[in-house]
Structures are given as C-alpha cells and as structure tokens.
Amino acid sequence: MRRAGFAFALAAGLAGCAQLDAPLRGTGDLGIVIERASGHVSVVETSGRSALARVSGLGDLSHASAVFSRDGRYAYVFGRDGGLTRVDLLRATIVGRVLQAGNSIGGAISQDGRIVVAQNYEPGGIKAFDAVTLELLADVPADYGNEGKRSKVVGLVDLPGNRFAYALFDAGEIRVTDLSDPKRPRTERYPAGKQPYDGLVTPDGRYYIAGLFGEDGLSMLDLWRPEQGVRTILGGYGRGKEPLPVYKMPHLRGWAIAGGRAYLPAIGRHEVLVVDTASWQEVGRIPVRSQPVFVMARPDGREIWVNFAFPDNSWVQVIDTLDNRVVETLQPGRAILHMEFTPKGEAVWLSARDDDKVVIYDTRSRRPLATLPAHNPSGIFFTSRAARTGF
C-alpha cells in the first residue's frame, strides 16, 4: 500500500510539473527560417509544416546562417554584423549573444558539440567559443604575406577530431585548424587556387573542396593525406569562353553528392558540372536555365534541386541523377534564395523572399503542400543538420 501510495503521489507530482511547463516535444523536426530584413528568426516544425514562434533581436541577418547543438535544442545564428546568437528552440528565446566581429558570414560547430566557430571577413580569421557560455576560447587570425594583412575567411566546415577547414579568399589558401585543445590551436596551411569563395567537405570528412572565383576550377585537399597538398580539379572548365556577369556567388553547401558523383555549380555559366568522386574528373555537364546558386541533393540522392541568381531567381529546376537531365522546371515564387529538404526528403522548403513566404513542396509530385508567411525569408535550416559533418 505504501508503494502504491508513493507511486500515485509521484505520478501526480510529475503530472503537475508537466501542466506547469510547455507541452513536451522533441527537437528532431524543428528548424528556423531567417527573416533577413527584420532581425527575426521563425521557429518551425516539419511534421505539421507550421511556424511555432518568432524570435527577435538577432541583428543584421542579411547573410545569416546557422548550426545546431548536437541535441537539436539550440540554434547558433551567425549574422552579417558579427553577431553570434544562441537560440533556445523549445522556449523560442535568445539565451546568449556576442558581437564577435565587424563582418561575418557563417560558422560551424565541432564534432563533439562543445565548440562553436565563426568565420570572419573583418577582422579576417576564425574565433572559437564555448557552445554553452559563448566564452571566447581561441582567436586564430587569417594572416598572410609579410605586411601583416588578414584575409577574408570563407567555406568554414567542421571535421572529425574537432578540426575545422576553411579557405582564405585574399591569400589563396586552404587552412586546417585543430581545436581539440582550443587554448592551443594548431593550424596547417596549404596553397590553393586564386580567390577561393566557398568550400565544402564530403560526407565522410575526407575531401575539402574550395570553389575558385579567380579561375576556372576548384581546389581539393585530401584530409586523409594532407601531405600530398592541394590539387586542382575541373581546371579550365570554361575552356576560354567569355564568362557571364556573376550576379550572385554560387554556394557549395548542400552535399550534392549522389551515386558516386558530385554536382557543382559553374561560375558564370548556365551549367551544373558533374564529377566522378572516385577519380574527381569531369564526367558531364547539365545545361540549366540560368546561373546556379544552390545545387542540392535530395537526401536519397535521386534528384538534384537547383535555384538561380538574379534575374532568374524565381525559378527552380530538378535534375534526375539517373539520366543527368532536367526533368522539371518550377516557379515557386519571387526570389527563391534557399532550399532545405526535410530529414528524409519527402518535402523541400523554399524561401521566396520577395513574396514574404516559404513554400513547401512534395518532392515526389513536385506540387506545393503548404505556404507559410515570413518577412523577407532567406536561409532555412533544420535540426537534422546537427548529425551531419560539414553542416
């Protein structure tokens, strides 16, 4: 009887606590939508395709990105003004914020989830912070040359072993910094091609690839054999042809790797380049409507979705990876800036900035499922990124 009475009292007490707090929920289907013009993010959930809350006070989000804690509860938002903001997704509140630089465009989180790293244009370099307190742990300047110059940092990704790879736009280098002991960071430098503008790491963490703005080609570093240095892949893909004006730099994030092939945007061309990931040789080109910005693989690898730079940024095209050809052209809204697939790829969310909305498409029928209002939406980021290297 005593045990039964204790169990009843405990259950009643727990029920009372649950009634006092918000309804319990997991974080696996949560995400955020950047509202770039107002300094807000919307907290969304993918199961019911709804917006749960808006969080204000995140500063300049004109080129914002985000990573997530390993449990998916916290988003770390990197603002263009150098702000690093920690957002509690379950409570829809800011729980930490630092202005860590003058001009910043992104960041990454370590393999163990303990360190958040920001990449900076001004001052050039990376800074590492404690993921809970946002205490500064390390400041690694991107210095180069003999005159004390600092380079803009781009293409920052996390690597196994609490390491980070990134590229120096001005210096033409790839660097790898080991932050396993953040008080004593160790950095290796590798000469790369001219003006790397972004980078990605393959899903297994082996290859870091930097796109090049200053030449036709990409620079690749084998992180398992870094002593071999950087090699150029897709060199001269323009083959002497006059490039078109570039209205928006393409992005390499999205892991557009499917069926042993990588799909990459060609700068200044209306093409998606296809690369064999065994040899890293070009095996094809796919003509597309305009200059691609994001070239993103559906999680199962069967399709590649592509959006475009101005003036054709209202269009999206779908590529079938079996035939390597465009199989659908969509016009979801005005100024499609970003796309994000749900964790298993049954839907894709697209931000239509100039229509103040997010459009959700079924990836099998390629028909819209829902529309959510959002003020000048840009980046869309789901917590499933927390379990992926390079995101």
N, C-alpha and C positions, 0 to 999 in steps of 0.2 A: 504494500500500500504506500509505504514511504517513497519507494522508487517511482511508482506511478504518479504520486503527487508531485514529486520533483520534476519528472518529465513533463507533466502538464504545465507546471509553473514556468519551466524553461521555454517550452513551446509558446506559451502565452507572451513571455517576455520578448522572445525573438520576433513574434508577430507584431508586437507593439513597436519594436525598433523599425521593422520594415514599413510600418504605416507612417512613421515619422519622416523617413527618408524618401527620396525619389524612387520610382519603381526600378527594381533591379533589371539590368540588361548587360549583355556582353558588349564588346567593342569590335568584334570581327567584321561587322558590316557597316561600320561608321566611316566617315571621311569628312573632308572640308572642301568648300568652294571658296576660292579667293574672290572677293569683291574689290577689285583693284582701285576704283575711284573713291571709295569711302573709308578705306582702312578697316573694313569688316571682313570676317570670315563667317560663312554659314556652316553649321554642323549638320550633316546629312546622314541618312541611313539608306542602304541599298536594298534591303529586303522589302520594305514598303514603298521605296522610291519617294521619300519625303524629306523635307527640311525640318530639323528639330529645334534649332535656335540660331541666333546671330550673336557674334562676339565682336565688340567694338574696341578701338584703341590700339590697333596694331600698326599705325603709322603709314608710311608710303609703301603700298603694295603693288606698285606699277610693274614690277618684275619679281614677283614673290614666288617662293617655292616652299616645300615643307617636307619634313621627315617625321617619323613616329617612334615613340618609345616601343620597346620590344613587346610590351603587353598591350599595345594599341590604345592606351588610355590618353596619352599626351601627344599633341602635335607640336612640333618645333617649327615656327614660321620664320623664314628669313626674308626681311623686307629690303627694298632698294635703298632705304635710308640708313642701312647698317643695323637696324633693329633685329634682335633675336628674341622671339616671344614664345613662351611655353604656355600652351592652352590645354586645360583640362576638358576633354571632350564630353565626359559624363556630366559634369557640372556646368559646362559652357561658360567658363570663366578663365581669365588670364591669371596664372599662378607664378609668373616670373617674366621679367623683360629687362633686357640690357641693350643700350645703344653701343655697339662694339666697334663700329667703323663709320666712315663717311659715305661709302658707296659699296654696296654688297649685292650679290645676285644669287646666292644659294648656299647650300651646305650639305652635310652628311652626318650620319650617326655611326658610332663604332660597332664592331661585331658584337661586343658584349653589352651594348646599350648604355654604357657609362659615360661616354664622351660625345659631345656634340661639337662639330667643327664647322666654322663659317669660312667661306672663301670671299676675298675682298678685292675690289678694284682700288679703293683708296682707304687707308694705305695698302699697297699690294702685299698680299700674303694670306696665311691662314691663321685662325685663332681657335683654340680648343677650350671648351667649357665643360664643367661638371653638369651632367644631364639633369640632376635634381636641383642644385642650388644656382646654376648658371655662373658659378665662380670661375674666373679665368684661370686656366691651368697651363696654357702654353701659347706663346706668340711666335710664329715662325715667319719671318719676313721673306718675301719673294725677291731678294736682292739679286742683281746680276751686273756684269761688267765691272769696271774699275772706278766708276764715278758715284757709287752708292745709289744707283737707281733701283726702283722697285717696279716689278711687273704686275699687271692685272692678272688675277688668278681665275681660271675657268675650269670647267669639267671635273670638279671635285667628286670623287667616289670613295666609298668605304671598301676596304679589302680585308681578307682574313688576317687575324693576328693584330687587330686594332691598328692597322696601317691605312693610309689614305694616299690615293694617287690623284694628281691634278696637273694642269698644264699652265704654262706661263705665256700669255699672248705676246707680250713685247719681247721676251727673251728667246722664244722658240725652243722651249724646253718642256720635258715631262719630269716631274719630281714625285718621289715616293717618300712619305714621312711616316716613320714608325713612332706611334704614340702609346705603345704598350707601357711605357713609363712616361707619362705626359710631362713630368718635371724635367726630363732629359730627352727631348725629341731628337731623332736621328733622321737625316734627310739624305737621300741619294738623288743625284742629278743626271739626266740623260738628254743629250742634244736631240732635238726633234726638227720637224719641218717649220716652214715660215708661218707665223701667226696662227697658232692653234686657237680655235674659238670655242670648242666644247669637247667633251670626252665621254666615253662610256667604258664599262668593264663588262666582259662576257659573264653569263650567269654562273660559271664555275669559278670566277675570280681569277682566271689565268691571264687573259689578254686585256690590256688597256689600249684603247684606240682614241686618238685625238683627231678631229676634223681640222683641216687647214683652210684658212681664208686666203692666205698669201700665195697658194699654189694649188694646182690640181692634184690632189692625193690626200692620203691620211697617214698619220704616223702611228705605228703599233709597237708596243712593248710587251714581250712575253715575261710576265711576272714570275713565272716558274724558272726562267732562265734569263734574268735581267743582265747577266754579264755579256750577253750577246748584243745588247744595245737596242736602239730603235731601228726598225726597218720601215720603209715606205711601201704602202700598198695602194693600189689604184692610181699609181703615178701617171699623170698626163691624161686623165680620163676625158678632159675637154678636147684633147688632140688638136690644139691650135685654134679651135673655133672661138669666136668672139663671145665672151660670156654676157648674159643679160644683166641689167642692173639688179642688184640684190636689195629688195625692199625689207626683208626680214631674214635674219640669220637662221638657218635650219638648226634643229636640235637633234642630238644623237641619243637622248634618253628614250627608253621605250622597249629596249631589248628586242628589236625587230630581227630576231633570230629564229628561224623555223626550218625544220627538215634539213639541217646541216648547211643552211645558207643564211647570210646576213643581208638585210635590206637597208640601204643607206641613202639619204637624200644627196643629190648632186647640187653643189652650189652654182647658182647662176644658170641652171639648166632645168628643163621640164622633164626630168628623168629621176627614176629610182634605180640605184645601182645594186646589182645582185652579186654577192661574193660567196665563193665556196669557203666554208670555215675550216676545212682541212688544209687547203693549200693557200688560202687567202688571196686567190686570184679571181679576177672578174669573170663571171660566167654568163652575164646577161645584163640587159638594161630594159626597163619598162617605161615606155612613154606615158606621162601623166598630164593632167590638164594644165598645170602651171608649176611654179617653183615650190617644191615640197618643203614644209617646215617640220612637222612631226610625222615620222614613219613608224607606226606602232603595230606590233604583232598581237593578235588576239591570243589569249593565254594558251589555247590549244595549238597555235601555230598555223592553223589552216588559212587564215586571212591576215592581210596587212591593211590597215586603215591609214589614209594619208590626208592631211589637211595642207593648206597652201598659204603663201604670202599674199599680201595686197598686190593687185586689185582683185584677185580671185579667191579671197579668203572666206567667201560664203559657201564654198564647195568642199565636199569630201568625196574621195574615191576609195573603192575597196578592191584589193588585189587578191586573186586566188593564187595561193602558193604552189598548187599543183601545176597550173598552166602558166604561171607568171604573167598574168594579164589582168587588166582592169575588168571587173565584172559588174560593177555598179557605180553610178555617179549620183550623189545626193546633194541636196541643197537645204541643210537643216536650219539655217538662219544667217544673219548678217555677222560677219567677223567671227568665224569659228577659230578660237585661239588655242584650245586644248581639248584633249580627249583622254578618258580614263575608263578602262574596262573593269567591270565587276570581277571579283576574285577568280571565278571560274568561267568568265567570258560570255555569259548569256546575254549581257547587255553592255552598252557603252554609253557613257555620259559625255556630252559635248557642250562646251560653253559658247554661247552666241552673245558676244559682248554688246554689240550694237542693238540687239533686241531685248537686252536685260532679262535673259532667260538661260536656263540649262535644259537641253533637250536630251531625252533618254531613248535610245533605240534598241530594239530587239536585234541581236546580231544574226539571227537565222532568217527572219523575214525581212530584215532591214527596214522595218517600219517603226515609227515613233510610238513609244509606250506611254510617255508622260512628259510634262513640261513643268519646270519649277521656276518661279520668279527669282531673280538675283540681280543686284545692281552692278552693271559692268563686270560680269564674271570673266575670269581668266583661268588660272590653274585649278584643276580638280585633282584631289589626292585622297586615296583610300588607305585605310589602316593595313590592308593586306601588304602594302609596301614594306611594313616592318619586318617581314620574314624574307625579304629579297636583298641579295647583295647588289650594291650599286644604286639602291633606291632610298 
